[in-house]
């Protein structure tokens, strides 16, 4: 009986090792699989998204900040509009973690930042913005206007 149990456990060990060593998807791959995903800034390197996505980064000192909660609710209302404009949403509610986006943008308290596809900071706001306002700001960008022209020519 002991030998049978030992053989059963020995047979399951490779499965346990494989499950724990399974590679996790990178933040970029997760966004490409689901454009509505919200990424944690601690795992994001903005350079990975350069020329692929515009980043909307929402900073707060805590997730209990009413402005943070309002901003996330506003972004959740129209995720399709953001996806159409190649927007990745990144959140950072832990100043102590010193994430790469936080070190680059240096927010104080709540801040909404829009980073263009070329990596430049296009917008900083100390208060929540809705998707319509963000869409208008994005649509004024030269690269976005080129994307719209290219899409029209393909049709």
N, C-alpha and C positions, 0 to 999 in steps of 0.2 A: 504494500500500500504506500509506504514512504517513497519507494522508487517511482511509483506511478505519479505521485504528487510532485516529486522532484523533476520528473520529465515534463510534466505539464507546465510548471513554472519556467523551466529552461526553455520551453518552446515559446512562451509568451514574452520573454525578456527582449528579444530583438524588436518586437512590436512596441514595447515601452520605450526603448531607446530611439526608435524611428519617430515616434510621436513627439518626444520631447525635443528632438533635433530637427523637426520639420521647419524649414525656413519660413519666416514671416514675410509678408509682402512689405515692400518699402512704402513710405508715404506717397510717393509719386505713383506707384503701381496701384495702390488703394484708390487714389483719386481718379486714375484712368479707368478703373473698373466701375467706380461709382462717383460721379461728379458731385453728388450731394453730400458726400462724406465730410465731416468736420474733423480736421487734424489737430493734434496737440503740438504746440510749438516746440516742446522739448525734443521731439523726434524729427523735426523738420530742418532741412538746410535749404534756404531760399534759392541757392544756386541750382539745386536740382530741378526747379520749376522754371528757370530762366528760358525764355523763348517758347515755353510750352503753355504757361498759365499765368494769369494775373492773380496775385494773392490779396485777399482781403483778410487783414489780421486784426483781431479784436483783442485788445489788452485790457486787463483789469487787475486790481490787487487781490480780488477774491471773486469767486463765481457767484457770491451772494450780492454783489454790487447791482443795484437796480438798473443802472444803465447797461451793464453787461447783459442782464437778463432780457431787457427790452431789445437790445441789438440782436441777440440771438433769435428772438421771436420774429423780428422784422426780416431777418435773413431766411428764416424757415418758411415765410409766406410764399415766396416765389423762387424756389430753387431752380426751376427751368430757365428763368431769365439769366441767372448767374451761370448756369452750365452752358447756355448758348454763347456767352461771352468768355468762355474758358476761365472761369473764376474758381479758385480753390480757397476755401474758408479755413483759416487757421486761428486757433484760440490760445491765449496765454493768460492764465489766472494765477500764476505762481511766480512772483518776482524773485523769490529765493532761488529758483531753479536756474536763472541766468541763461535762458535759451538763446540760440543764435539770433532769431528775429528780435528779441528784446535787447540784446547787446547792440545790434545794428541800429535800431530805431529809437531806443532810449525813452520809452513812454513814462509819463508820470500819472499814475492812477489810470482812469479809463482813457483809452484812445482807440480810434478806428484808423487804420492805415490801409491805403491801396497802393500796391506795388505793381508797376507795369511789367509786361513781359520782358522788357530789356533790363529789369532789375532796379529801375529808378523808382523812388518814392513819389507817387503822383498826388497823393492826398493824405492829409492828417486831419482828423476831426476829434475834438474833445467831447463829442456828444453823438448819440446814435443817429444813423442815416438809414432810410429805407431802401429797398432794392431799386425802386424807380430812380431815386437820386443817384445811387451808385451807377446804375445803367447809363444814365445821361452823362455822368463824368467819364465813364469808360468809352461811350460812343463818340466822345469828342477827341479821343486819343488818335493820333495819326495812324498807328498800326491797326487799330480797330476799324478806322475808316477804309484802310486798304483791304482788310478782311471782308468788309461789306461789299466793296467794289468787286473783289475777286469772286465772291459768292454770286453776285448778279451776273457776271460774265459767264459763269459755269452753267447758268440756267438757260 
